[in-house]
Amino acid sequence: MPEVVEQDPIDLMLKKTGCIDYHYRVQECIAEFGDWRHCQNKVQDFKKCMQKYVDAQNQKYAHIK
C-alpha cells in the first residue's frame, strides 16, 4: 500500500495565495542567518505579496459586505 503523505495546511493556504515562493525565501533566509531581522527585504516581499492577495480577495467579495 502506498504511503499517504498529508500536506501541511499552511503550505496549502500559501499555495492558494500565490505567495508560497516568497514564504520559502523567508524561511531559507532565516535558516541561513538564524535571525529574521537579517531578512527584512524578503519579509517585505512576502508581506507585499500577501497584501496583494488580500486586496484581490476584498475586491472579489466587495459586493457581499
mmCIF file as gemmi writes it, N, C-alpha and C atoms, coordinates in Angstrom:
data_model
loop_
_atom_site.group_PDB
_atom_site.id
_atom_site.type_symbol
_atom_site.label_atom_id
_atom_site.label_alt_id
_atom_site.label_comp_id
_atom_site.label_asym_id
_atom_site.label_entity_id
_atom_site.label_seq_id
_atom_site.pdbx_PDB_ins_code
_atom_site.Cartn_x
_atom_site.Cartn_y
_atom_site.Cartn_z
_atom_site.occupancy
_atom_site.B_iso_or_equiv
_atom_site.pdbx_formal_charge
_atom_site.auth_seq_id
_atom_site.auth_asym_id
_atom_site.pdbx_PDB_model_num
ATOM 1 N N . MET Axp A 1 ? 0.83 -1.184 0 1 0 ? 1 A 1
ATOM 2 C CA . MET Axp A 1 ? 0 0 0 1 0 ? 1 A 1
ATOM 3 C C . MET Axp A 1 ? 0.877 1.251 0 1 0 ? 1 A 1
ATOM 4 N N . PRO Axp A 2 ? 0.598 2.21 -0.885 1 0 ? 2 A 1
ATOM 5 C CA . PRO Axp A 2 ? 1.409 3.429 -0.909 1 0 ? 2 A 1
ATOM 6 C C . PRO Axp A 2 ? 1.191 4.258 0.351 1 0 ? 2 A 1
ATOM 7 N N . GLU Axp A 3 ? 2.25 4.905 0.763 1 0 ? 3 A 1
ATOM 8 C CA . GLU Axp A 3 ? 2.184 5.757 1.954 1 0 ? 3 A 1
ATOM 9 C C . GLU Axp A 3 ? 1.411 7.034 1.624 1 0 ? 3 A 1
ATOM 10 N N . VAL Axp A 4 ? 0.507 7.406 2.497 1 0 ? 4 A 1
ATOM 11 C CA . VAL Axp A 4 ? -0.272 8.628 2.32 1 0 ? 4 A 1
ATOM 12 C C . VAL Axp A 4 ? 0.472 9.762 3.01 1 0 ? 4 A 1
ATOM 13 N N . VAL Axp A 5 ? 0.792 10.787 2.234 1 0 ? 5 A 1
ATOM 14 C CA . VAL Axp A 5 ? 1.505 11.939 2.779 1 0 ? 5 A 1
ATOM 15 C C . VAL Axp A 5 ? 0.532 13.107 2.847 1 0 ? 5 A 1
ATOM 16 N N . GLU Axp A 6 ? 0.295 13.571 4.076 1 0 ? 6 A 1
ATOM 17 C CA . GLU Axp A 6 ? -0.59 14.714 4.233 1 0 ? 6 A 1
ATOM 18 C C . GLU Axp A 6 ? 0.203 15.992 4.011 1 0 ? 6 A 1
ATOM 19 N N . GLN Axp A 7 ? -0.427 16.934 3.32 1 0 ? 7 A 1
ATOM 20 C CA . GLN Axp A 7 ? 0.244 18.204 3.09 1 0 ? 7 A 1
ATOM 21 C C . GLN Axp A 7 ? 0.003 19.133 4.272 1 0 ? 7 A 1
ATOM 22 N N . ASP Axp A 8 ? 0.987 19.942 4.543 1 0 ? 8 A 1
ATOM 23 C CA . ASP Axp A 8 ? 0.893 20.924 5.612 1 0 ? 8 A 1
ATOM 24 C C . ASP Axp A 8 ? -0.202 21.931 5.267 1 0 ? 8 A 1
ATOM 25 N N . PRO Axp A 9 ? -1.152 22.173 6.178 1 0 ? 9 A 1
ATOM 26 C CA . PRO Axp A 9 ? -2.234 23.113 5.883 1 0 ? 9 A 1
ATOM 27 C C . PRO Axp A 9 ? -1.736 24.537 5.618 1 0 ? 9 A 1
ATOM 28 N N . ILE Axp A 10 ? -0.627 24.916 6.227 1 0 ? 10 A 1
ATOM 29 C CA . ILE Axp A 10 ? -0.058 26.244 5.977 1 0 ? 10 A 1
ATOM 30 C C . ILE Axp A 10 ? 0.441 26.321 4.54 1 0 ? 10 A 1
ATOM 31 N N . ASP Axp A 11 ? 1.138 25.276 4.096 1 0 ? 11 A 1
ATOM 32 C CA . ASP Axp A 11 ? 1.614 25.248 2.714 1 0 ? 11 A 1
ATOM 33 C C . ASP Axp A 11 ? 0.445 25.309 1.736 1 0 ? 11 A 1
ATOM 34 N N . LEU Axp A 12 ? -0.608 24.572 2.022 1 0 ? 12 A 1
ATOM 35 C CA . LEU Axp A 12 ? -1.787 24.591 1.143 1 0 ? 12 A 1
ATOM 36 C C . LEU Axp A 12 ? -2.384 25.988 1.058 1 0 ? 12 A 1
ATOM 37 N N . MET Axp A 13 ? -2.496 26.651 2.206 1 0 ? 13 A 1
ATOM 38 C CA . MET Axp A 13 ? -3.055 28.009 2.23 1 0 ? 13 A 1
ATOM 39 C C . MET Axp A 13 ? -2.165 28.967 1.427 1 0 ? 13 A 1
ATOM 40 N N . LEU Axp A 14 ? -0.86 28.873 1.65 1 0 ? 14 A 1
ATOM 41 C CA . LEU Axp A 14 ? 0.059 29.783 0.959 1 0 ? 14 A 1
ATOM 42 C C . LEU Axp A 14 ? 0.097 29.526 -0.538 1 0 ? 14 A 1
ATOM 43 N N . LYS Axp A 15 ? -0.077 28.287 -0.954 1 0 ? 15 A 1
ATOM 44 C CA . LYS Axp A 15 ? -0.14 27.992 -2.388 1 0 ? 15 A 1
ATOM 45 C C . LYS Axp A 15 ? -1.345 28.684 -3.014 1 0 ? 15 A 1
ATOM 46 N N . LYS Axp A 16 ? -2.457 28.715 -2.294 1 0 ? 16 A 1
ATOM 47 C CA . LYS Axp A 16 ? -3.661 29.379 -2.806 1 0 ? 16 A 1
ATOM 48 C C . LYS Axp A 16 ? -3.45 30.879 -2.974 1 0 ? 16 A 1
ATOM 49 N N . THR Axp A 17 ? -2.617 31.469 -2.137 1 0 ? 17 A 1
ATOM 50 C CA . THR Axp A 17 ? -2.381 32.911 -2.223 1 0 ? 17 A 1
ATOM 51 C C . THR Axp A 17 ? -1.432 33.271 -3.358 1 0 ? 17 A 1
ATOM 52 N N . GLY Axp A 18 ? -0.637 32.294 -3.805 1 0 ? 18 A 1
ATOM 53 C CA . GLY Axp A 18 ? 0.378 32.572 -4.809 1 0 ? 18 A 1
ATOM 54 C C . GLY Axp A 18 ? 1.667 33.095 -4.204 1 0 ? 18 A 1
ATOM 55 N N . CYS Axp A 19 ? 1.768 33.059 -2.871 1 0 ? 19 A 1
ATOM 56 C CA . CYS Axp A 19 ? 2.927 33.639 -2.178 1 0 ? 19 A 1
ATOM 57 C C . CYS Axp A 19 ? 3.853 32.587 -1.567 1 0 ? 19 A 1
ATOM 58 N N . ILE Axp A 20 ? 3.681 31.331 -1.931 1 0 ? 20 A 1
ATOM 59 C CA . ILE Axp A 20 ? 4.455 30.257 -1.313 1 0 ? 20 A 1
ATOM 60 C C . ILE Axp A 20 ? 5.961 30.422 -1.553 1 0 ? 20 A 1
ATOM 61 N N . ASP Axp A 21 ? 6.344 30.854 -2.748 1 0 ? 21 A 1
ATOM 62 C CA . ASP Axp A 21 ? 7.773 31.023 -3.03 1 0 ? 21 A 1
ATOM 63 C C . ASP Axp A 21 ? 8.386 32.111 -2.159 1 0 ? 21 A 1
ATOM 64 N N . TYR Axp A 22 ? 7.645 33.184 -1.914 1 0 ? 22 A 1
ATOM 65 C CA . TYR Axp A 22 ? 8.127 34.237 -1.021 1 0 ? 22 A 1
ATOM 66 C C . TYR Axp A 22 ? 8.292 33.703 0.402 1 0 ? 22 A 1
ATOM 67 N N . HIS Axp A 23 ? 7.356 32.881 0.828 1 0 ? 23 A 1
ATOM 68 C CA . HIS Axp A 23 ? 7.416 32.267 2.151 1 0 ? 23 A 1
ATOM 69 C C . HIS Axp A 23 ? 8.669 31.399 2.277 1 0 ? 23 A 1
ATOM 70 N N . TYR Axp A 24 ? 8.926 30.595 1.247 1 0 ? 24 A 1
ATOM 71 C CA . TYR Axp A 24 ? 10.112 29.744 1.267 1 0 ? 24 A 1
ATOM 72 C C . TYR Axp A 24 ? 11.39 30.58 1.308 1 0 ? 24 A 1
ATOM 73 N N . ARG Axp A 25 ? 11.412 31.684 0.595 1 0 ? 25 A 1
ATOM 74 C CA . ARG Axp A 25 ? 12.603 32.552 0.609 1 0 ? 25 A 1
ATOM 75 C C . ARG Axp A 25 ? 12.857 33.111 2.002 1 0 ? 25 A 1
ATOM 76 N N . VAL Axp A 26 ? 11.79 33.487 2.696 1 0 ? 26 A 1
ATOM 77 C CA . VAL Axp A 26 ? 11.938 33.98 4.075 1 0 ? 26 A 1
ATOM 78 C C . VAL Axp A 26 ? 12.484 32.858 4.953 1 0 ? 26 A 1
ATOM 79 N N . GLN Axp A 27 ? 11.916 31.667 4.843 1 0 ? 27 A 1
ATOM 80 C CA . GLN Axp A 27 ? 12.374 30.536 5.648 1 0 ? 27 A 1
ATOM 81 C C . GLN Axp A 27 ? 13.84 30.203 5.376 1 0 ? 27 A 1
ATOM 82 N N . GLU Axp A 28 ? 14.219 30.21 4.102 1 0 ? 28 A 1
ATOM 83 C CA . GLU Axp A 28 ? 15.611 29.906 3.753 1 0 ? 28 A 1
ATOM 84 C C . GLU Axp A 28 ? 16.56 30.959 4.313 1 0 ? 28 A 1
ATOM 85 N N . CYS Axp A 29 ? 16.155 32.206 4.252 1 0 ? 29 A 1
ATOM 86 C CA . CYS Axp A 29 ? 16.984 33.289 4.774 1 0 ? 29 A 1
ATOM 87 C C . CYS Axp A 29 ? 17.151 33.155 6.287 1 0 ? 29 A 1
ATOM 88 N N . ILE Axp A 30 ? 16.062 32.86 6.975 1 0 ? 30 A 1
ATOM 89 C CA . ILE Axp A 30 ? 16.135 32.692 8.434 1 0 ? 30 A 1
ATOM 90 C C . ILE Axp A 30 ? 17.027 31.503 8.777 1 0 ? 30 A 1
ATOM 91 N N . ALA Axp A 31 ? 16.918 30.425 8.009 1 0 ? 31 A 1
ATOM 92 C CA . ALA Axp A 31 ? 17.773 29.26 8.248 1 0 ? 31 A 1
ATOM 93 C C . ALA Axp A 31 ? 19.246 29.616 8.04 1 0 ? 31 A 1
ATOM 94 N N . GLU Axp A 32 ? 19.513 30.46 7.06 1 0 ? 32 A 1
ATOM 95 C CA . GLU Axp A 32 ? 20.899 30.839 6.762 1 0 ? 32 A 1
ATOM 96 C C . GLU Axp A 32 ? 21.48 31.768 7.829 1 0 ? 32 A 1
ATOM 97 N N . PHE Axp A 33 ? 20.695 32.781 8.228 1 0 ? 33 A 1
ATOM 98 C CA . PHE Axp A 33 ? 21.21 33.798 9.141 1 0 ? 33 A 1
ATOM 99 C C . PHE Axp A 33 ? 20.826 33.566 10.599 1 0 ? 33 A 1
ATOM 100 N N . GLY Axp A 34 ? 19.79 32.771 10.835 1 0 ? 34 A 1
ATOM 101 C CA . GLY Axp A 34 ? 19.367 32.493 12.202 1 0 ? 34 A 1
ATOM 102 C C . GLY Axp A 34 ? 18.638 33.637 12.869 1 0 ? 34 A 1
ATOM 103 N N . ASP Axp A 35 ? 18.292 34.661 12.101 1 0 ? 35 A 1
ATOM 104 C CA . ASP Axp A 35 ? 17.636 35.84 12.666 1 0 ? 35 A 1
ATOM 105 C C . ASP Axp A 35 ? 16.824 36.514 11.56 1 0 ? 35 A 1
ATOM 106 N N . TRP Axp A 36 ? 15.517 36.574 11.757 1 0 ? 36 A 1
ATOM 107 C CA . TRP Axp A 36 ? 14.644 37.131 10.729 1 0 ? 36 A 1
ATOM 108 C C . TRP Axp A 36 ? 14.944 38.603 10.443 1 0 ? 36 A 1
ATOM 109 N N . ARG Axp A 37 ? 15.57 39.292 11.379 1 0 ? 37 A 1
ATOM 110 C CA . ARG Axp A 37 ? 15.873 40.718 11.168 1 0 ? 37 A 1
ATOM 111 C C . ARG Axp A 37 ? 16.87 40.926 10.038 1 0 ? 37 A 1
ATOM 112 N N . HIS Axp A 38 ? 17.644 39.901 9.727 1 0 ? 38 A 1
ATOM 113 C CA . HIS Axp A 38 ? 18.585 39.985 8.605 1 0 ? 38 A 1
ATOM 114 C C . HIS Axp A 38 ? 17.885 39.747 7.263 1 0 ? 38 A 1
ATOM 115 N N . CYS Axp A 39 ? 16.608 39.442 7.311 1 0 ? 39 A 1
ATOM 116 C CA . CYS Axp A 39 ? 15.87 39.04 6.109 1 0 ? 39 A 1
ATOM 117 C C . CYS Axp A 39 ? 14.742 40.019 5.784 1 0 ? 39 A 1
ATOM 118 N N . GLN Axp A 40 ? 14.87 41.252 6.194 1 0 ? 40 A 1
ATOM 119 C CA . GLN Axp A 40 ? 13.773 42.202 6.045 1 0 ? 40 A 1
ATOM 120 C C . GLN Axp A 40 ? 13.334 42.404 4.602 1 0 ? 40 A 1
ATOM 121 N N . ASN Axp A 41 ? 14.253 42.367 3.656 1 0 ? 41 A 1
ATOM 122 C CA . ASN Axp A 41 ? 13.843 42.538 2.257 1 0 ? 41 A 1
ATOM 123 C C . ASN Axp A 41 ? 12.945 41.389 1.815 1 0 ? 41 A 1
ATOM 124 N N . LYS Axp A 42 ? 13.274 40.178 2.232 1 0 ? 42 A 1
ATOM 125 C CA . LYS Axp A 42 ? 12.45 39.02 1.879 1 0 ? 42 A 1
ATOM 126 C C . LYS Axp A 42 ? 11.116 39.033 2.633 1 0 ? 42 A 1
ATOM 127 N N . VAL Axp A 43 ? 11.143 39.466 3.886 1 0 ? 43 A 1
ATOM 128 C CA . VAL Axp A 43 ? 9.911 39.596 4.672 1 0 ? 43 A 1
ATOM 129 C C . VAL Axp A 43 ? 8.987 40.62 4.018 1 0 ? 43 A 1
ATOM 130 N N . GLN Axp A 44 ? 9.543 41.736 3.582 1 0 ? 44 A 1
ATOM 131 C CA . GLN Axp A 44 ? 8.731 42.776 2.941 1 0 ? 44 A 1
ATOM 132 C C . GLN Axp A 44 ? 8.15 42.294 1.614 1 0 ? 44 A 1
ATOM 133 N N . ASP Axp A 45 ? 8.931 41.536 0.845 1 0 ? 45 A 1
ATOM 134 C CA . ASP Axp A 45 ? 8.415 40.977 -0.407 1 0 ? 45 A 1
ATOM 135 C C . ASP Axp A 45 ? 7.241 40.04 -0.139 1 0 ? 45 A 1
ATOM 136 N N . PHE Axp A 46 ? 7.368 39.202 0.89 1 0 ? 46 A 1
ATOM 137 C CA . PHE Axp A 46 ? 6.295 38.287 1.265 1 0 ? 46 A 1
ATOM 138 C C . PHE Axp A 46 ? 5.069 39.072 1.727 1 0 ? 46 A 1
ATOM 139 N N . LYS Axp A 47 ? 5.295 40.085 2.519 1 0 ? 47 A 1
ATOM 140 C CA . LYS Axp A 47 ? 4.195 40.919 3.019 1 0 ? 47 A 1
ATOM 141 C C . LYS Axp A 47 ? 3.453 41.589 1.855 1 0 ? 47 A 1
ATOM 142 N N . LYS Axp A 48 ? 4.192 42.109 0.878 1 0 ? 48 A 1
ATOM 143 C CA . LYS Axp A 48 ? 3.562 42.746 -0.286 1 0 ? 48 A 1
ATOM 144 C C . LYS Axp A 48 ? 2.729 41.75 -1.08 1 0 ? 48 A 1
ATOM 145 N N . CYS Axp A 49 ? 3.26 40.55 -1.244 1 0 ? 49 A 1
ATOM 146 C CA . CYS Axp A 49 ? 2.523 39.517 -1.969 1 0 ? 49 A 1
ATOM 147 C C . CYS Axp A 49 ? 1.227 39.18 -1.245 1 0 ? 49 A 1
ATOM 148 N N . MET Axp A 50 ? 1.307 38.993 0.061 1 0 ? 50 A 1
ATOM 149 C CA . MET Axp A 50 ? 0.11 38.665 0.835 1 0 ? 50 A 1
ATOM 150 C C . MET Axp A 50 ? -0.901 39.81 0.797 1 0 ? 50 A 1
ATOM 151 N N . GLN Axp A 51 ? -0.423 41.045 0.843 1 0 ? 51 A 1
ATOM 152 C CA . GLN Axp A 51 ? -1.337 42.185 0.792 1 0 ? 51 A 1
ATOM 153 C C . GLN Axp A 51 ? -2.032 42.265 -0.561 1 0 ? 51 A 1
ATOM 154 N N . LYS Axp A 52 ? -1.296 41.958 -1.611 1 0 ? 52 A 1
ATOM 155 C CA . LYS Axp A 52 ? -1.889 41.934 -2.948 1 0 ? 52 A 1
ATOM 156 C C . LYS Axp A 52 ? -3.006 40.89 -3.005 1 0 ? 52 A 1
ATOM 157 N N . TYR Axp A 53 ? -2.772 39.725 -2.41 1 0 ? 53 A 1
ATOM 158 C CA . TYR Axp A 53 ? -3.792 38.674 -2.367 1 0 ? 53 A 1
ATOM 159 C C . TYR Axp A 53 ? -5.014 39.135 -1.566 1 0 ? 53 A 1
ATOM 160 N N . VAL Axp A 54 ? -4.78 39.717 -0.398 1 0 ? 54 A 1
ATOM 161 C CA . VAL Axp A 54 ? -5.884 40.197 0.455 1 0 ? 54 A 1
ATOM 162 C C . VAL Axp A 54 ? -6.692 41.263 -0.282 1 0 ? 54 A 1
ATOM 163 N N . ASP Axp A 55 ? -6.009 42.179 -0.926 1 0 ? 55 A 1
ATOM 164 C CA . ASP Axp A 55 ? -6.701 43.232 -1.676 1 0 ? 55 A 1
ATOM 165 C C . ASP Axp A 55 ? -7.554 42.637 -2.791 1 0 ? 55 A 1
ATOM 166 N N . ALA Axp A 56 ? -7.013 41.644 -3.486 1 0 ? 56 A 1
ATOM 167 C CA . ALA Axp A 56 ? -7.765 40.998 -4.569 1 0 ? 56 A 1
ATOM 168 C C . ALA Axp A 56 ? -8.994 40.276 -4.018 1 0 ? 56 A 1
ATOM 169 N N . GLN Axp A 57 ? -8.85 39.625 -2.878 1 0 ? 57 A 1
ATOM 170 C CA . GLN Axp A 57 ? -9.988 38.942 -2.274 1 0 ? 57 A 1
ATOM 171 C C . GLN Axp A 57 ? -11.05 39.939 -1.806 1 0 ? 57 A 1
ATOM 172 N N . ASN Axp A 58 ? -10.596 41.042 -1.236 1 0 ? 58 A 1
ATOM 173 C CA . ASN Axp A 58 ? -11.541 42.079 -0.81 1 0 ? 58 A 1
ATOM 174 C C . ASN Axp A 58 ? -12.312 42.633 -2.001 1 0 ? 58 A 1
ATOM 175 N N . GLN Axp A 59 ? -11.619 42.825 -3.104 1 0 ? 59 A 1
ATOM 176 C CA . GLN Axp A 59 ? -12.262 43.326 -4.323 1 0 ? 59 A 1
ATOM 177 C C . GLN Axp A 59 ? -13.259 42.293 -4.863 1 0 ? 59 A 1
ATOM 178 N N . LYS Axp A 60 ? -12.833 41.042 -4.851 1 0 ? 60 A 1
ATOM 179 C CA . LYS Axp A 60 ? -13.644 39.953 -5.376 1 0 ? 60 A 1
ATOM 180 C C . LYS Axp A 60 ? -14.953 39.801 -4.595 1 0 ? 60 A 1
ATOM 181 N N . TYR Axp A 61 ? -14.879 40.002 -3.279 1 0 ? 61 A 1
ATOM 182 C CA . TYR Axp A 61 ? -16.06 39.787 -2.436 1 0 ? 61 A 1
ATOM 183 C C . TYR Axp A 61 ? -16.645 41.092 -1.888 1 0 ? 61 A 1
ATOM 184 N N . ALA Axp A 62 ? -16.317 42.206 -2.496 1 0 ? 62 A 1
ATOM 185 C CA . ALA Axp A 62 ? -16.794 43.508 -2.01 1 0 ? 62 A 1
ATOM 186 C C . ALA Axp A 62 ? -18.308 43.609 -2.067 1 0 ? 62 A 1
ATOM 187 N N . HIS Axp A 63 ? -18.928 42.957 -3.03 1 0 ? 63 A 1
ATOM 188 C CA . HIS Axp A 63 ? -20.371 43.024 -3.176 1 0 ? 63 A 1
ATOM 189 C C . HIS Axp A 63 ? -21.118 42.291 -2.058 1 0 ? 63 A 1
ATOM 190 N N . ILE Axp A 64 ? -20.437 41.441 -1.319 1 0 ? 64 A 1
ATOM 191 C CA . ILE Axp A 64 ? -21.065 40.648 -0.265 1 0 ? 64 A 1
ATOM 192 C C . ILE Axp A 64 ? -21.194 41.449 1.036 1 0 ? 64 A 1
ATOM 193 N N . LYS Axp A 65 ? -20.312 42.374 1.24 1 0 ? 65 A 1
ATOM 194 C CA . LYS Axp A 65 ? -20.287 43.124 2.508 1 0 ? 65 A 1
ATOM 195 C C . LYS Axp A 65 ? -21.494 43.973 2.699 1 0 ? 65 A 1
